[in-house]
């Protein structure tokens, strides 16, 4: 079997979510500045 889970940070889904968060943040920096305010609305 796999490694034992000691915390939520060990979960594969958590690690993938962190990577997705970073990727979305990077891509949003390429948006025009006026669009950044719309994303937060």
PQR file of N, CA, C, O and H, with PARSE charges and radii, in Angstrom:
ATOM      1  N   UNK A   1       0.834  -1.194   0.000 -0.4000 1.5000
ATOM      2  CA  UNK A   1       0.000   0.000   0.000 -0.0000 2.0000
ATOM      3  C   UNK A   1       0.867   1.241   0.000  0.5500 1.7000
ATOM      4  O   UNK A   1       2.095   1.147  -0.008 -0.5500 1.4000
ATOM      5  N   UNK A   2       0.234   2.404   0.009 -0.4000 1.5000
ATOM      6  CA  UNK A   2       0.949   3.673  -0.004 -0.0000 2.0000
ATOM      7  C   UNK A   2       1.399   4.097   1.377  0.5500 1.7000
ATOM      8  O   UNK A   2       1.276   3.363   2.358 -0.5500 1.4000
ATOM      9  H   UNK A   2      -0.763   2.480   0.016  0.4000 1.0000
ATOM     10  N   UNK A   3       1.920   5.300   1.416 -0.4000 1.5000
ATOM     11  CA  UNK A   3       2.388   5.853   2.692 -0.0000 2.0000
ATOM     12  C   UNK A   3       1.205   6.184   3.590  0.5500 1.7000
ATOM     13  O   UNK A   3       0.131   6.529   3.096 -0.5500 1.4000
ATOM     14  H   UNK A   3       2.020   5.896   0.620  0.4000 1.0000
ATOM     15  N   UNK A   4       1.390   6.083   4.912 -0.4000 1.5000
ATOM     16  CA  UNK A   4       0.294   6.452   5.821 -0.0000 2.0000
ATOM     17  C   UNK A   4       0.042   7.963   5.782  0.5500 1.7000
ATOM     18  O   UNK A   4       0.960   8.762   5.597 -0.5500 1.4000
ATOM     19  H   UNK A   4       2.262   5.803   5.313  0.4000 1.0000
ATOM     20  N   UNK A   5      -1.212   8.324   5.960 -0.4000 1.5000
ATOM     21  CA  UNK A   5      -1.605   9.738   5.958 -0.0000 2.0000
ATOM     22  C   UNK A   5      -1.526  10.252   7.385  0.5500 1.7000
ATOM     23  O   UNK A   5      -2.234   9.773   8.272 -0.5500 1.4000
ATOM     24  H   UNK A   5      -1.959   7.675   6.111  0.4000 1.0000
ATOM     25  N   UNK A   6      -0.664  11.226   7.595 -0.4000 1.5000
ATOM     26  CA  UNK A   6      -0.503  11.795   8.927 -0.0000 2.0000
ATOM     27  C   UNK A   6      -1.205  13.130   9.067  0.5500 1.7000
ATOM     28  O   UNK A   6      -1.558  13.540  10.172 -0.5500 1.4000
ATOM     29  H   UNK A   6      -0.089  11.615   6.874  0.4000 1.0000
ATOM     30  N   UNK A   7      -1.409  13.811   7.943 -0.4000 1.5000
ATOM     31  CA  UNK A   7      -2.142  15.078   7.967 -0.0000 2.0000
ATOM     32  C   UNK A   7      -2.772  15.296   6.598  0.5500 1.7000
ATOM     33  O   UNK A   7      -2.505  14.557   5.651 -0.5500 1.4000
ATOM     34  H   UNK A   7      -1.122  13.478   7.045  0.4000 1.0000
ATOM     35  N   UNK A   8      -3.595  16.302   6.511 -0.4000 1.5000
ATOM     36  CA  UNK A   8      -4.256  16.592   5.240 -0.0000 2.0000
ATOM     37  C   UNK A   8      -3.234  16.967   4.161  0.5500 1.7000
ATOM     38  O   UNK A   8      -3.506  16.805   2.971 -0.5500 1.4000
ATOM     39  H   UNK A   8      -3.812  16.903   7.281  0.4000 1.0000
ATOM     40  N   UNK A   9      -2.066  17.464   4.567 -0.4000 1.5000
ATOM     41  CA  UNK A   9      -1.037  17.849   3.599 -0.0000 2.0000
ATOM     42  C   UNK A   9      -0.434  16.641   2.882  0.5500 1.7000
ATOM     43  O   UNK A   9       0.189  16.793   1.831 -0.5500 1.4000
ATOM     44  H   UNK A   9      -1.845  17.595   5.534  0.4000 1.0000
ATOM     45  N   UNK A  10      -0.609  15.468   3.430 -0.4000 1.5000
ATOM     46  CA  UNK A  10      -0.123  14.241   2.800 -0.0000 2.0000
ATOM     47  C   UNK A  10      -1.066  13.753   1.701  0.5500 1.7000
ATOM     48  O   UNK A  10      -0.676  12.919   0.885 -0.5500 1.4000
ATOM     49  H   UNK A  10      -1.115  15.344   4.284  0.4000 1.0000
ATOM     50  N   UNK A  11      -2.274  14.248   1.668 -0.4000 1.5000
ATOM     51  CA  UNK A  11      -3.258  13.789   0.688 -0.0000 2.0000
ATOM     52  C   UNK A  11      -2.908  14.285  -0.711  0.5500 1.7000
ATOM     53  O   UNK A  11      -2.551  15.447  -0.903 -0.5500 1.4000
ATOM     54  H   UNK A  11      -2.591  14.926   2.331  0.4000 1.0000
ATOM     55  N   UNK A  12      -3.016  13.390  -1.671 -0.4000 1.5000
ATOM     56  CA  UNK A  12      -2.709  13.743  -3.059 -0.0000 2.0000
ATOM     57  C   UNK A  12      -3.642  14.847  -3.567  0.5500 1.7000
ATOM     58  O   UNK A  12      -3.208  15.726  -4.311 -0.5500 1.4000
ATOM     59  H   UNK A  12      -3.305  12.445  -1.515  0.4000 1.0000
ATOM     60  N   UNK A  13      -4.899  14.807  -3.177 -0.4000 1.5000
ATOM     61  CA  UNK A  13      -5.857  15.813  -3.636 -0.0000 2.0000
ATOM     62  C   UNK A  13      -5.466  17.196  -3.110  0.5500 1.7000
ATOM     63  O   UNK A  13      -5.623  18.190  -3.818 -0.5500 1.4000
ATOM     64  H   UNK A  13      -5.251  14.093  -2.573  0.4000 1.0000
ATOM     65  N   UNK A  14      -4.963  17.268  -1.883 -0.4000 1.5000
ATOM     66  CA  UNK A  14      -4.519  18.545  -1.323 -0.0000 2.0000
ATOM     67  C   UNK A  14      -3.319  19.081  -2.102  0.5500 1.7000
ATOM     68  O   UNK A  14      -3.261  20.272  -2.408 -0.5500 1.4000
ATOM     69  H   UNK A  14      -4.836  16.461  -1.308  0.4000 1.0000
ATOM     70  N   UNK A  15      -2.372  18.218  -2.419 -0.4000 1.5000
ATOM     71  CA  UNK A  15      -1.185  18.634  -3.161 -0.0000 2.0000
ATOM     72  C   UNK A  15      -1.549  19.119  -4.558  0.5500 1.7000
ATOM     73  O   UNK A  15      -0.986  20.099  -5.045 -0.5500 1.4000
ATOM     74  H   UNK A  15      -2.420  17.250  -2.171  0.4000 1.0000
ATOM     75  N   UNK A  16      -2.495  18.432  -5.205 -0.4000 1.5000
ATOM     76  CA  UNK A  16      -2.938  18.858  -6.537 -0.0000 2.0000
ATOM     77  C   UNK A  16      -3.669  20.193  -6.466  0.5500 1.7000
ATOM     78  O   UNK A  16      -3.524  21.031  -7.356 -0.5500 1.4000
ATOM     79  H   UNK A  16      -2.953  17.636  -4.809  0.4000 1.0000
ATOM     80  N   UNK A  17      -4.448  20.390  -5.419 -0.4000 1.5000
ATOM     81  CA  UNK A  17      -5.159  21.652  -5.250 -0.0000 2.0000
ATOM     82  C   UNK A  17      -4.187  22.815  -5.069  0.5500 1.7000
ATOM     83  O   UNK A  17      -4.402  23.896  -5.617 -0.5500 1.4000
ATOM     84  H   UNK A  17      -4.566  19.709  -4.696  0.4000 1.0000
ATOM     85  N   UNK A  18      -3.126  22.596  -4.305 -0.4000 1.5000
ATOM     86  CA  UNK A  18      -2.105  23.640  -4.119 -0.0000 2.0000
ATOM     87  C   UNK A  18      -1.457  23.994  -5.450  0.5500 1.7000
ATOM     88  O   UNK A  18      -1.254  25.171  -5.749 -0.5500 1.4000
ATOM     89  H   UNK A  18      -2.952  21.717  -3.860  0.4000 1.0000
ATOM     90  N   UNK A  19      -1.132  22.988  -6.246 -0.4000 1.5000
ATOM     91  CA  UNK A  19      -0.533  23.239  -7.559 -0.0000 2.0000
ATOM     92  C   UNK A  19      -1.505  23.977  -8.477  0.5500 1.7000
ATOM     93  O   UNK A  19      -1.099  24.863  -9.229 -0.5500 1.4000
ATOM     94  H   UNK A  19      -1.297  22.032  -6.003  0.4000 1.0000
ATOM     95  N   UNK A  20      -2.771  23.618  -8.420 -0.4000 1.5000
ATOM     96  CA  UNK A  20      -3.784  24.300  -9.226 -0.0000 2.0000
ATOM     97  C   UNK A  20      -3.905  25.762  -8.808  0.5500 1.7000
ATOM     98  O   UNK A  20      -4.012  26.645  -9.660 -0.5500 1.4000
ATOM     99  H   UNK A  20      -3.101  22.897  -7.810  0.4000 1.0000
ATOM    100  N   UNK A  21      -3.890  26.018  -7.523 -0.4000 1.5000
ATOM    101  CA  UNK A  21      -3.978  27.382  -7.004 -0.0000 2.0000
ATOM    102  C   UNK A  21      -2.830  28.234  -7.561  0.5500 1.7000
ATOM    103  O   UNK A  21      -3.048  29.364  -7.998 -0.5500 1.4000
ATOM    104  H   UNK A  21      -3.803  25.301  -6.831  0.4000 1.0000
ATOM    105  N   UNK A  22      -1.632  27.697  -7.543 -0.4000 1.5000
ATOM    106  CA  UNK A  22      -0.465  28.423  -8.045 -0.0000 2.0000
ATOM    107  C   UNK A  22      -0.603  28.684  -9.545  0.5500 1.7000
ATOM    108  O   UNK A  22      -0.300  29.781 -10.013 -0.5500 1.4000
ATOM    109  H   UNK A  22      -1.456  26.779  -7.188  0.4000 1.0000
ATOM    110  N   UNK A  23      -1.051  27.696 -10.289 -0.4000 1.5000
ATOM    111  CA  UNK A  23      -1.205  27.845 -11.741 -0.0000 2.0000
ATOM    112  C   UNK A  23      -2.263  28.890 -12.087  0.5500 1.7000
ATOM    113  O   UNK A  23      -2.054  29.707 -12.985 -0.5500 1.4000
ATOM    114  H   UNK A  23      -1.297  26.804  -9.908  0.4000 1.0000
ATOM    115  N   UNK A  24      -3.383  28.873 -11.394 -0.4000 1.5000
ATOM    116  CA  UNK A  24      -4.440  29.855 -11.647 -0.0000 2.0000
ATOM    117  C   UNK A  24      -3.941  31.261 -11.315  0.5500 1.7000
ATOM    118  O   UNK A  24      -4.225  32.211 -12.045 -0.5500 1.4000
ATOM    119  H   UNK A  24      -3.553  28.210 -10.666  0.4000 1.0000
ATOM    120  N   UNK A  25      -3.210  31.390 -10.230 -0.4000 1.5000
ATOM    121  CA  UNK A  25      -2.665  32.696  -9.849 -0.0000 2.0000
ATOM    122  C   UNK A  25      -1.697  33.215 -10.905  0.5500 1.7000
ATOM    123  O   UNK A  25      -1.736  34.392 -11.263 -0.5500 1.4000
ATOM    124  H   UNK A  25      -2.979  30.619  -9.637  0.4000 1.0000
ATOM    125  N   UNK A  26      -0.840  32.349 -11.395 -0.4000 1.5000
ATOM    126  CA  UNK A  26       0.115  32.750 -12.447 -0.0000 2.0000
ATOM    127  C   UNK A  26      -0.607  33.207 -13.706  0.5500 1.7000
ATOM    128  O   UNK A  26      -0.283  34.243 -14.287 -0.5500 1.4000
ATOM    129  H   UNK A  26      -0.809  31.392 -11.104  0.4000 1.0000
ATOM    130  N   UNK A  27      -1.594  32.413 -14.115 -0.4000 1.5000
ATOM    131  CA  UNK A  27      -2.303  32.752 -15.357 -0.0000 2.0000
ATOM    132  C   UNK A  27      -3.129  34.027 -15.213  0.5500 1.7000
ATOM    133  O   UNK A  27      -3.298  34.769 -16.181 -0.5500 1.4000
ATOM    134  H   UNK A  27      -1.857  31.571 -13.643  0.4000 1.0000
ATOM    135  N   UNK A  28      -3.640  34.283 -14.025 -0.4000 1.5000
ATOM    136  CA  UNK A  28      -4.447  35.491 -13.841 -0.0000 2.0000
ATOM    137  C   UNK A  28      -3.595  36.751 -13.937  0.5500 1.7000
ATOM    138  O   UNK A  28      -4.128  37.829 -14.201 -0.5500 1.4000
ATOM    139  H   UNK A  28      -3.503  33.680 -13.239  0.4000 1.0000
ATOM    140  N   UNK A  29      -2.298  36.643 -13.731 -0.4000 1.5000
ATOM    141  CA  UNK A  29      -1.412  37.804 -13.872 -0.0000 2.0000
ATOM    142  C   UNK A  29      -1.307  38.267 -15.322  0.5500 1.7000
ATOM    143  O   UNK A  29      -0.940  39.413 -15.584 -0.5500 1.4000
ATOM    144  H   UNK A  29      -1.865  35.767 -13.516  0.4000 1.0000
ATOM    145  N   UNK A  30      -1.630  37.376 -16.270 -0.4000 1.5000
ATOM    146  CA  UNK A  30      -1.597  37.734 -17.692 -0.0000 2.0000
ATOM    147  C   UNK A  30      -2.866  38.452 -18.140  0.5500 1.7000
ATOM    148  O   UNK A  30      -2.907  38.987 -19.248 -0.5500 1.4000
ATOM    149  H   UNK A  30      -1.928  36.445 -16.058  0.4000 1.0000
ATOM    150  N   UNK A  31      -3.889  38.473 -17.312 -0.4000 1.5000
ATOM    151  CA  UNK A  31      -5.139  39.134 -17.665 -0.0000 2.0000
ATOM    152  C   UNK A  31      -4.938  40.647 -17.693  0.5500 1.7000
ATOM    153  O   UNK A  31      -4.060  41.173 -17.010 -0.5500 1.4000
ATOM    154  H   UNK A  31      -3.855  38.038 -16.412  0.4000 1.0000
ATOM    155  N   UNK A  32      -5.756  41.346 -18.489 -0.4000 1.5000
ATOM    156  CA  UNK A  32      -5.734  42.810 -18.413 -0.0000 2.0000
ATOM    157  C   UNK A  32      -6.118  43.244 -16.994  0.5500 1.7000
ATOM    158  O   UNK A  32      -6.892  42.565 -16.320 -0.5500 1.4000
ATOM    159  H   UNK A  32      -6.469  40.918 -19.044  0.4000 1.0000
ATOM    160  N   UNK A  33      -5.579  44.365 -16.554 -0.4000 1.5000
ATOM    161  CA  UNK A  33      -5.774  44.807 -15.168 -0.0000 2.0000
ATOM    162  C   UNK A  33      -7.252  44.966 -14.800  0.5500 1.7000
ATOM    163  O   UNK A  33      -7.641  44.651 -13.675 -0.5500 1.4000
ATOM    164  H   UNK A  33      -4.951  44.917 -17.102  0.4000 1.0000
ATOM    165  N   UNK A  34      -8.074  45.447 -15.723 -0.4000 1.5000
ATOM    166  CA  UNK A  34      -9.494  45.631 -15.392 -0.0000 2.0000
ATOM    167  C   UNK A  34     -10.207  44.299 -15.159  0.5500 1.7000
ATOM    168  O   UNK A  34     -11.217  44.256 -14.457 -0.5500 1.4000
ATOM    169  H   UNK A  34      -7.758  45.703 -16.637  0.4000 1.0000
ATOM    170  N   UNK A  35      -9.693  43.211 -15.741 -0.4000 1.5000
ATOM    171  CA  UNK A  35     -10.304  41.902 -15.530 -0.0000 2.0000
ATOM    172  C   UNK A  35     -10.018  41.348 -14.134  0.5500 1.7000
ATOM    173  O   UNK A  35     -10.808  40.563 -13.610 -0.5500 1.4000
ATOM    174  H   UNK A  35      -8.872  43.246 -16.311  0.4000 1.0000
ATOM    175  N   UNK A  36      -8.907  41.744 -13.531 -0.4000 1.5000
ATOM    176  CA  UNK A  36      -8.576  41.242 -12.208 -0.0000 2.0000
ATOM    177  C   UNK A  36      -9.650  41.628 -11.187  0.5500 1.7000
ATOM    178  O   UNK A  36      -9.946  40.858 -10.273 -0.5500 1.4000
ATOM    179  H   UNK A  36      -8.265  42.382 -13.957  0.4000 1.0000
ATOM    180  N   UNK A  37     -10.228  42.810 -11.344 -0.4000 1.5000
ATOM    181  CA  UNK A  37     -11.275  43.238 -10.419 -0.0000 2.0000
ATOM    182  C   UNK A  37     -12.556  42.440 -10.633  0.5500 1.7000
ATOM    183  O   UNK A  37     -13.296  42.192  -9.681 -0.5500 1.4000
ATOM    184  H   UNK A  37      -9.988  43.435 -12.087  0.4000 1.0000
ATOM    185  N   UNK A  38     -12.821  42.041 -11.855 -0.4000 1.5000
ATOM    186  CA  UNK A  38     -14.010  41.231 -12.147 -0.0000 2.0000
ATOM    187  C   UNK A  38     -13.871  39.844 -11.555  0.5500 1.7000
ATOM    188  O   UNK A  38     -14.871  39.268 -11.128 -0.5500 1.4000
ATOM    189  H   UNK A  38     -12.220  42.243 -12.628  0.4000 1.0000
ATOM    190  N   UNK A  39     -12.673  39.284 -11.511 -0.4000 1.5000
ATOM    191  CA  UNK A  39     -12.466  37.960 -10.933 -0.0000 2.0000
ATOM    192  C   UNK A  39     -12.826  37.959  -9.446  0.5500 1.7000
ATOM    193  O   UNK A  39     -13.340  36.966  -8.931 -0.5500 1.4000
ATOM    194  H   UNK A  39     -11.860  39.752 -11.858  0.4000 1.0000
ATOM    195  N   UNK A  40     -12.561  39.050  -8.772 -0.4000 1.5000
ATOM    196  CA  UNK A  40     -12.838  39.124  -7.345 -0.0000 2.0000
ATOM    197  C   UNK A  40     -14.291  39.382  -7.020  0.5500 1.7000
ATOM    198  O   UNK A  40     -14.715  39.194  -5.880 -0.5500 1.4000
ATOM    199  H   UNK A  40     -12.144  39.856  -9.191  0.4000 1.0000
ATOM    200  N   UNK A  41     -15.056  39.807  -7.999 -0.4000 1.5000
ATOM    201  CA  UNK A  41     -16.478  40.139  -7.740 -0.0000 2.0000
ATOM    202  C   UNK A  41     -17.333  38.902  -7.576  0.5500 1.7000
ATOM    203  O   UNK A  41     -18.540  39.010  -7.355 -0.5500 1.4000
ATOM    204  H   UNK A  41     -14.711  39.959  -8.925  0.4000 1.0000
TER
END
